[in-house]
Amino acid sequence: MKKSLLCAIMLLCSLGAARAQGYSALWKEADAAARKDLPATQVAVLGRIADKARAERAYGQLLKAELAAARAQSAVSPDSLAPAVERMGRAQAEAGDAVLKAVYAAALCRIY
């Protein structure tokens, strides 16, 4: 009985750790992709960070990920910066949360 209970607890702990990849691990993955000069991989990881941050309402992480993705895309193609700023403007307009709207407004004000 003790062995099965111990196995169940270990299984639950390992599933939780695997499912909940933290921001620091994701940022390290994005930085590793940047060092290896893999912008598509970097943008994909930054998209995962942004999705996770949006779901958890971690707006600082969300803004950092979106700005880093825009920077990575503009490094490859300089004309992709304007569409990235437009996407942020649309995201601000569509945001249902007042705090998120304020975060986007502050970032857009700084950009302009």
PEVEN-V669981 format. One record per residue. N is the residue number from 1. PHI is phi in degrees with one decimal (999 if undefined). OMEGA is omega in radians with two decimals (999 if undefined). Layout:
# PEVEN-V669981
((N/PHI/OMEGA) (N/PHI/OMEGA))
This chain:
# PEVEN-V669981
((1/999/-3.13) (2/-64.3/-3.13) (3/-65.1/-3.12) (4/-68.7/3.09) (5/-66.2/3.11) (6/-63.0/3.10) (7/-63.7/3.13) (8/-65.0/3.13) (9/-65.1/3.13) (10/-64.3/3.13) (11/-65.1/3.13) (12/-63.9/3.12) (13/-65.5/-3.13) (14/-69.8/3.10) (15/-66.4/3.12) (16/-65.0/-3.14) (17/-69.5/-3.14) (18/-71.7/-3.09) (19/-74.5/-3.04) (20/-98.9/3.09) (21/-71.5/-3.04) (22/-75.6/3.14) (23/-63.2/-3.10) (24/-63.4/3.11) (25/-67.1/3.12) (26/-66.8/3.11) (27/-65.7/3.08) (28/-64.1/3.11) (29/-65.4/3.10) (30/-66.0/3.12) (31/-65.4/3.11) (32/-64.8/3.10) (33/-65.4/3.11) (34/-66.8/3.12) (35/-64.5/3.14) (36/-83.7/-3.14) (37/58.6/3.09) (38/-120.1/-3.04) (39/-64.2/3.13) (40/-65.4/3.09) (41/-65.5/3.13) (42/-61.2/-3.14) (43/-65.2/3.11) (44/-64.2/3.12) (45/-65.8/3.11) (46/-64.6/3.04) (47/-65.2/3.08) (48/-64.7/3.10) (49/-63.3/-3.13) (50/-63.4/3.11) (51/-63.1/3.14) (52/-64.2/-3.12) (53/-66.0/3.12) (54/-63.7/-3.14) (55/-67.6/-3.10) (56/-93.1/-3.12) (57/59.3/3.08) (58/-97.1/-2.95) (59/-69.8/3.06) (60/-65.1/3.10) (61/-65.2/3.14) (62/-61.9/-3.12) (63/-65.2/3.12) (64/-61.4/-3.13) (65/-67.3/-3.13) (66/-67.2/3.11) (67/-68.8/3.11) (68/-66.9/3.10) (69/-65.9/3.10) (70/-63.2/3.11) (71/-65.1/-3.14) (72/-66.1/3.12) (73/-67.7/-3.12) (74/-73.2/3.06) (75/-68.8/3.12) (76/-81.8/-3.09) (77/-135.3/-3.06) (78/-58.8/-3.13) (79/-80.5/3.11) (80/-89.4/-3.14) (81/-71.5/-3.14) (82/-61.3/3.07) (83/-63.2/3.11) (84/-66.1/3.10) (85/-67.3/3.09) (86/-63.3/3.09) (87/-61.8/3.11) (88/-65.7/3.09) (89/-64.2/3.10) (90/-67.1/3.12) (91/-63.6/3.10) (92/-65.4/-3.12) (93/-65.7/-3.09) (94/-89.5/-3.09) (95/-65.1/3.13) (96/-88.3/-3.10) (97/-91.8/-3.12) (98/-64.2/3.14) (99/-66.5/3.13) (100/-65.3/3.08) (101/-61.1/3.14) (102/-67.4/3.12) (103/-64.4/3.10) (104/-63.3/-3.14) (105/-62.2/3.13) (106/-64.6/3.14) (107/-67.1/3.14) (108/-65.9/3.09) (109/-62.0/-3.14) (110/-67.6/-3.14) (111/-67.7/-3.10) (112/-76.2/999))
